[in-house]
Amino acid sequence: MKKVRRLFFGCLLLMIASIQSPMMPAAASELDPAADVQVSIHTKLEGEETVEGIENLTFTVYDLTSWRHTNNLSEKAAKEFLLDQQATKEKMAAFIAKEQLRKVNELPISVDAEGKACLTLPRFLQEQDAGYLLIAEGETGQHQLVPIVLFLPQYDVNGKTENWAIEIHGKHTTKISTEKPKELPATKATGNKDVQTNTSKRLPQTNEVLENGAVFGGLLILVGALGLKQQTRRKNK
């Protein structure tokens, strides 16, 4: 009888140990390799305020999985590296080209009338926890949507249950102008203009020539009169 009881309790303990607690996240090896995650991106500001010029946004998704695991970066560290100093579109495009990031979606993903883009992304890529870089395009105003870095898995606020429906609220920044400032007029051209202007100011005007001639003629007459008067005095003596 005692042996039966021991066998019974032993089997019961094995059954309890084999049951996984529902509050613990499942290991990656136990998840479906083909599982997908639903992602919603909200482009409006809080309070559903629309930012001018983002009505026709589209998103392109790039595979960051290999880059993520090669550099062994957390999501926070990756964001700090990629989004530091408000990276311009040109810098982000250069990074994508340098790392040869692969596009995940064949066609751009558009926002709907509510300013929301909905997409389905694989939970795993290359048999690893996936990582994504989402780039918005099509801004026509003075603001642009900051690139989005998404590393899977994502958990709820308690950090215990994996989140399979992810809500992302986009952040906006002012566009950084890449246009070169307009050059000032060449100094040489300005100098020539000044020289011409100064030269014209130094040349005597017609009235000034006449006035100077009249003064000079009057002096000659005065000198001649004085000389004639001196000769007359000498003769009289």
DRENDO-1510 file (C-alpha; in Angstrom, 1 decimal, always signed):
<recs>
REC; n; res; u; v; w
REC; 1; MET; +0.0; +0.0; +0.0 .
REC; 2; LYS; +2.8; +2.4; +0.8 .
REC; 3; LYS; +4.5; +1.7; -2.5 .
REC; 4; VAL; +1.2; +2.5; -4.3 .
REC; 5; ARG; +1.0; +5.8; -2.5 .
REC; 6; ARG; +4.6; +6.7; -3.2 .
REC; 7; LEU; +4.1; +5.9; -6.9 .
REC; 8; PHE; +0.9; +8.0; -7.0 .
REC; 9; PHE; +2.5; +11.1; -5.4 .
REC; 10; GLY; +5.6; +10.7; -7.6 .
REC; 11; CYS; +3.4; +10.8; -10.7 .
REC; 12; LEU; +1.5; +13.7; -9.4 .
REC; 13; LEU; +4.7; +15.7; -8.8 .
REC; 14; LEU; +5.9; +15.0; -12.3 .
REC; 15; MET; +2.6; +16.2; -13.8 .
REC; 16; ILE; +2.8; +19.5; -11.8 .
REC; 17; ALA; +6.4; +20.1; -12.8 .
REC; 18; SER; +5.5; +19.5; -16.5 .
REC; 19; ILE; +2.8; +22.1; -16.5 .
REC; 20; GLN; +4.1; +25.5; -17.6 .
REC; 21; SER; +2.8; +28.5; -15.7 .
REC; 22; PRO; +0.6; +30.7; -18.1 .
REC; 23; MET; +2.2; +33.9; -16.7 .
REC; 24; MET; +5.7; +32.9; -17.9 .
REC; 25; PRO; +6.7; +33.9; -21.5 .
REC; 26; ALA; +7.1; +30.9; -23.7 .
REC; 27; ALA; +10.6; +30.1; -25.0 .
REC; 28; ALA; +11.3; +31.0; -28.6 .
REC; 29; SER; +11.8; +27.3; -29.5 .
REC; 30; GLU; +8.2; +26.6; -28.4 .
REC; 31; LEU; +6.6; +29.3; -30.5 .
REC; 32; ASP; +5.4; +28.8; -34.1 .
REC; 33; PRO; +8.3; +29.7; -36.4 .
REC; 34; ALA; +5.8; +31.1; -38.9 .
REC; 35; ALA; +3.9; +33.2; -36.2 .
REC; 36; ASP; +3.1; +36.8; -37.2 .
REC; 37; VAL; +2.7; +40.0; -35.1 .
REC; 38; GLN; +0.1; +42.7; -35.9 .
REC; 39; VAL; +1.5; +46.2; -35.8 .
REC; 40; SER; -0.5; +49.4; -36.0 .
REC; 41; ILE; +1.3; +52.8; -36.5 .
REC; 42; HIS; -0.5; +56.0; -35.5 .
REC; 43; THR; +0.8; +59.1; -37.3 .
REC; 44; LYS; -1.5; +61.6; -35.7 .
REC; 45; LEU; -0.6; +63.5; -32.5 .
REC; 46; GLU; -2.3; +62.7; -29.2 .
REC; 47; GLY; -5.8; +63.9; -29.3 .
REC; 48; GLU; -6.1; +62.8; -33.0 .
REC; 49; GLU; -4.6; +66.1; -34.1 .
REC; 50; THR; -3.3; +65.8; -37.7 .
REC; 51; VAL; +0.1; +67.0; -38.6 .
REC; 52; GLU; +0.0; +69.0; -41.9 .
REC; 53; GLY; +1.7; +67.2; -44.8 .
REC; 54; ILE; +1.5; +63.6; -43.6 .
REC; 55; GLU; -1.9; +62.6; -45.1 .
REC; 56; ASN; -0.4; +60.5; -47.8 .
REC; 57; LEU; +2.4; +58.7; -45.9 .
REC; 58; THR; +3.7; +55.3; -46.8 .
REC; 59; PHE; +6.0; +53.0; -44.9 .
REC; 60; THR; +8.8; +50.8; -46.1 .
REC; 61; VAL; +10.0; +48.0; -43.7 .
REC; 62; TYR; +13.6; +46.9; -43.6 .
REC; 63; ASP; +15.0; +43.7; -42.0 .
REC; 64; LEU; +17.3; +44.6; -39.0 .
REC; 65; THR; +17.5; +41.1; -37.6 .
REC; 66; SER; +21.1; +40.3; -38.8 .
REC; 67; TRP; +22.4; +43.8; -37.9 .
REC; 68; ARG; +20.7; +43.5; -34.5 .
REC; 69; HIS; +22.2; +40.2; -33.5 .
REC; 70; THR; +25.6; +40.9; -35.1 .
REC; 71; ASN; +26.0; +44.1; -33.0 .
REC; 72; ASN; +24.3; +42.6; -30.0 .
REC; 73; LEU; +22.3; +45.8; -29.4 .
REC; 74; SER; +19.2; +46.2; -27.3 .
REC; 75; GLU; +16.2; +48.1; -28.8 .
REC; 76; LYS; +17.1; +51.2; -26.7 .
REC; 77; ALA; +20.7; +51.1; -27.8 .
REC; 78; ALA; +19.8; +50.6; -31.4 .
REC; 79; LYS; +17.4; +53.6; -31.3 .
REC; 80; GLU; +20.1; +55.8; -29.8 .
REC; 81; PHE; +22.5; +54.8; -32.5 .
REC; 82; LEU; +20.2; +55.1; -35.4 .
REC; 83; LEU; +18.1; +58.1; -34.4 .
REC; 84; ASP; +20.8; +60.2; -32.7 .
REC; 85; GLN; +20.9; +63.9; -33.7 .
REC; 86; GLN; +17.7; +63.7; -35.7 .
REC; 87; ALA; +19.1; +61.6; -38.6 .
REC; 88; THR; +18.1; +63.0; -42.0 .
REC; 89; LYS; +16.5; +60.9; -44.7 .
REC; 90; GLU; +19.8; +61.0; -46.6 .
REC; 91; LYS; +21.8; +59.7; -43.6 .
REC; 92; MET; +19.3; +56.9; -43.1 .
REC; 93; ALA; +19.4; +56.0; -46.7 .
REC; 94; ALA; +23.2; +55.8; -46.6 .
REC; 95; PHE; +23.0; +53.5; -43.5 .
REC; 96; ILE; +20.5; +51.2; -45.3 .
REC; 97; ALA; +22.7; +51.0; -48.4 .
REC; 98; LYS; +25.9; +50.4; -46.4 .
REC; 99; GLU; +24.3; +47.6; -44.3 .
REC; 100; GLN; +22.5; +46.2; -47.4 .
REC; 101; LEU; +19.2; +46.0; -45.5 .
REC; 102; ARG; +16.6; +43.9; -47.2 .
REC; 103; LYS; +13.0; +45.2; -47.8 .
REC; 104; VAL; +10.4; +43.1; -46.0 .
REC; 105; ASN; +7.4; +44.5; -47.8 .
REC; 106; GLU; +7.2; +44.4; -51.6 .
REC; 107; LEU; +4.8; +47.4; -51.8 .
REC; 108; PRO; +4.7; +50.5; -49.6 .
REC; 109; ILE; +2.2; +50.4; -46.8 .
REC; 110; SER; -0.2; +53.4; -46.8 .
REC; 111; VAL; -2.0; +55.1; -44.0 .
REC; 112; ASP; -5.8; +55.1; -43.9 .
REC; 113; ALA; -8.2; +58.0; -43.5 .
REC; 114; GLU; -7.5; +57.9; -39.7 .
REC; 115; GLY; -3.8; +58.3; -40.2 .
REC; 116; LYS; -3.1; +54.7; -39.2 .
REC; 117; ALA; -1.0; +52.1; -41.0 .
REC; 118; CYS; -1.6; +48.4; -40.3 .
REC; 119; LEU; +0.8; +45.7; -41.1 .
REC; 120; THR; +1.6; +42.1; -40.4 .
REC; 121; LEU; +5.3; +41.2; -39.6 .
REC; 122; PRO; +6.9; +37.8; -39.0 .
REC; 123; ARG; +7.8; +37.1; -35.4 .
REC; 124; PHE; +11.0; +35.4; -36.5 .
REC; 125; LEU; +13.4; +36.0; -39.3 .
REC; 126; GLN; +16.4; +33.8; -40.0 .
REC; 127; GLU; +15.2; +31.6; -37.1 .
REC; 128; GLN; +15.9; +34.5; -34.7 .
REC; 129; ASP; +13.9; +37.2; -32.9 .
REC; 130; ALA; +13.2; +39.6; -35.7 .
REC; 131; GLY; +14.2; +43.3; -35.8 .
REC; 132; TYR; +12.7; +45.9; -38.1 .
REC; 133; LEU; +13.4; +49.5; -39.3 .
REC; 134; LEU; +10.3; +51.3; -40.5 .
REC; 135; ILE; +10.8; +54.4; -42.7 .
REC; 136; ALA; +8.0; +56.8; -43.6 .
REC; 137; GLU; +8.0; +58.6; -46.9 .
REC; 138; GLY; +5.7; +61.1; -48.6 .
REC; 139; GLU; +5.8; +64.1; -46.2 .
REC; 140; THR; +4.9; +67.3; -48.0 .
REC; 141; GLY; +5.0; +69.8; -45.1 .
REC; 142; GLN; +7.6; +71.0; -42.7 .
REC; 143; HIS; +7.5; +67.9; -40.5 .
REC; 144; GLN; +8.6; +64.3; -41.0 .
REC; 145; LEU; +8.0; +61.1; -39.1 .
REC; 146; VAL; +11.0; +59.8; -37.1 .
REC; 147; PRO; +12.1; +56.3; -38.3 .
REC; 148; ILE; +10.8; +53.5; -36.1 .
REC; 149; VAL; +13.0; +50.7; -34.7 .
REC; 150; LEU; +11.1; +47.6; -33.6 .
REC; 151; PHE; +12.7; +44.6; -31.9 .
REC; 152; LEU; +10.7; +41.5; -31.2 .
REC; 153; PRO; +9.4; +40.2; -28.8 .
REC; 154; GLN; +7.5; +43.0; -27.2 .
REC; 155; TYR; +5.9; +42.5; -23.8 .
REC; 156; ASP; +3.0; +44.1; -21.9 .
REC; 157; VAL; +3.5; +46.6; -19.1 .
REC; 158; ASN; +4.1; +43.8; -16.7 .
REC; 159; GLY; +6.9; +42.4; -18.8 .
REC; 160; LYS; +5.5; +38.9; -18.5 .
REC; 161; THR; +3.1; +38.4; -21.4 .
REC; 162; GLU; +4.3; +38.7; -25.0 .
REC; 163; ASN; +2.3; +41.3; -27.0 .
REC; 164; TRP; +1.1; +40.1; -30.4 .
REC; 165; ALA; -0.8; +43.2; -31.2 .
REC; 166; ILE; +1.6; +46.2; -31.0 .
REC; 167; GLU; +0.5; +49.8; -31.1 .
REC; 168; ILE; +3.1; +52.4; -32.1 .
REC; 169; HIS; +2.6; +56.2; -31.9 .
REC; 170; GLY; +4.9; +58.0; -34.4 .
REC; 171; LYS; +7.0; +60.9; -33.4 .
REC; 172; HIS; +7.4; +64.0; -35.6 .
REC; 173; THR; +10.3; +66.3; -36.1 .
REC; 174; THR; +11.0; +69.4; -38.2 .
REC; 175; LYS; +12.6; +68.6; -41.5 .
REC; 176; ILE; +16.4; +69.4; -41.7 .
REC; 177; SER; +17.2; +71.3; -44.8 .
REC; 178; THR; +19.9; +69.9; -47.0 .
REC; 179; GLU; +19.9; +72.7; -49.5 .
REC; 180; LYS; +23.1; +74.7; -49.8 .
REC; 181; PRO; +22.8; +78.4; -48.9 .
REC; 182; LYS; +22.7; +80.8; -51.8 .
REC; 183; GLU; +26.1; +82.3; -52.7 .
REC; 184; LEU; +26.7; +86.0; -52.5 .
REC; 185; PRO; +27.5; +88.0; -55.7 .
REC; 186; ALA; +31.1; +87.8; -56.7 .
REC; 187; THR; +33.4; +90.5; -55.1 .
REC; 188; LYS; +35.0; +91.2; -58.5 .
REC; 189; ALA; +31.7; +92.3; -60.1 .
REC; 190; THR; +30.8; +94.4; -57.1 .
REC; 191; GLY; +34.3; +96.0; -57.2 .
REC; 192; ASN; +34.0; +96.9; -60.8 .
REC; 193; LYS; +30.7; +98.6; -60.2 .
REC; 194; ASP; +32.2; +100.6; -57.3 .
REC; 195; VAL; +35.2; +101.6; -59.4 .
REC; 196; GLN; +32.9; +102.9; -62.1 .
REC; 197; THR; +30.8; +104.8; -59.6 .
REC; 198; ASN; +33.8; +106.3; -57.9 .
REC; 199; THR; +35.4; +107.2; -61.3 .
REC; 200; SER; +32.2; +109.0; -62.4 .
REC; 201; LYS; +32.3; +111.0; -59.2 .
REC; 202; ARG; +35.9; +112.1; -59.7 .
REC; 203; LEU; +35.4; +113.4; -63.3 .
REC; 204; PRO; +34.6; +117.2; -63.5 .
REC; 205; GLN; +31.2; +118.2; -64.6 .
REC; 206; THR; +30.7; +120.6; -67.6 .
REC; 207; ASN; +29.6; +123.5; -65.4 .
REC; 208; GLU; +32.6; +123.0; -63.2 .
REC; 209; VAL; +34.9; +123.4; -66.3 .
REC; 210; LEU; +33.2; +126.6; -67.4 .
REC; 211; GLU; +33.4; +128.1; -63.9 .
REC; 212; ASN; +37.1; +127.2; -63.5 .
REC; 213; GLY; +37.9; +128.7; -67.0 .
REC; 214; ALA; +36.1; +132.0; -66.1 .
REC; 215; VAL; +38.1; +132.3; -62.9 .
REC; 216; PHE; +41.4; +131.6; -64.6 .
REC; 217; GLY; +40.6; +134.1; -67.4 .
REC; 218; GLY; +39.8; +136.8; -64.8 .
REC; 219; LEU; +43.2; +136.2; -63.1 .
REC; 220; LEU; +45.0; +136.7; -66.4 .
REC; 221; ILE; +43.3; +140.0; -67.1 .
REC; 222; LEU; +44.1; +141.2; -63.6 .
REC; 223; VAL; +47.7; +140.3; -63.9 .
REC; 224; GLY; +47.9; +142.0; -67.3 .
REC; 225; ALA; +46.4; +145.2; -65.9 .
REC; 226; LEU; +48.8; +145.3; -63.1 .
REC; 227; GLY; +51.8; +144.8; -65.4 .
REC; 228; LEU; +50.6; +147.6; -67.8 .
REC; 229; LYS; +50.2; +150.0; -64.9 .
REC; 230; GLN; +53.7; +149.3; -63.7 .
REC; 231; GLN; +55.2; +150.1; -67.2 .
REC; 232; THR; +53.2; +153.4; -67.4 .
REC; 233; ARG; +54.7; +154.6; -64.1 .
REC; 234; ARG; +58.2; +153.9; -65.3 .
REC; 235; LYS; +57.7; +155.9; -68.5 .
REC; 236; ASN; +56.4; +158.9; -66.6 .
REC; 237; LYS; +59.5; +158.9; -64.4 .
</recs>
